[in-house]
């Protein structure tokens, strides 16, 4: 393969802008085509990146036609969730690497098919869980791995968003296309970061959910127990007025808090059983930032190990399915 990775987009909705910004300074990435059922949207993004807009050559209404006609190395999948599995599998069969938006798929069985195909065809699949590449979350995970504050014993994660109003009438609130509601969508990022940082296998899930009058679930409370005894609480509120998020990690000898872009560390005071010393972590103390798009290109070019693989996405959809099942049955569900 040349040092330029030729990329085609499957799906060209509003989220395309974020991916293009992420790729802007990645000189090894070469965007060559866009596909979307709304071909005008594909044309808009093609114009923005300087492509000569030609239907059937650089822009397509049918993603399959793009794969047939364009010389590609990889695809970026930004389509509705329920389409991901077929599109990932087809791309892998065509010998293409894949960066897919979250959730990777909407069923556990689909995730297993993706992993098997990735292994069979020897191609890269990266899932776009951007928090894995953000300095605060990389810092938190590093402290868990190092045992800086002793053993981890509790995680609390909260996300609120004006999702119900903002997505009303769109595919995100059509369960046939989205596979679920707020937990499956924005909540997928939160489930992922909790599982990624916990460093243990989830063993059981207890959940309560509410649709708040919508055709999909909107508000979620999810409790997770891990094999090492760690407990996690995830609260996802899609009926909020705006976006806000916070995370708390409780250790034997300290606490790490993340809220409003700040990481705050609390250490146990040896002279006061009930006391703690608090300190905001400075920017220079945090790991360097990256993003899933840049990381994808590095993995494709064999310059990095995959830090957001489909095996981890399988864990996310496993817990998500268990949460939906628990809420439906009204009892705790074991995770296998």
Secondary structure, 3 states (H helix, E strand, C coil): CCCCEEEEEECCCCCHHHHHHHHCCCCCEEEEEEECCCHHHHHHHHHHCCCCCCECCCEECCHHHHHHHCCCCEEEECCCHHHHHHHHHHHHHCCCEEEECCCCCCCHHHHHHHHHHHHHHCCCEEECCHHHHCHHHHHHHHHHHHCCCCCEEEEEEEEECCHHHHCCCCHHHCHHHHCCCCCCCHHHHHHHHHHHHHCCCEEEEEEEEECCCCCCCCEEEEEEEECCCCEEEEEEECCCCCCEEEEEEEECCEEEEEECCEEEEEEECCCCCCCEEEEECCHHHCCCCCCHHHHHHHHHCCCCCCCCEHHHHHHHHHHHHHHHHHHHHCCCEECC
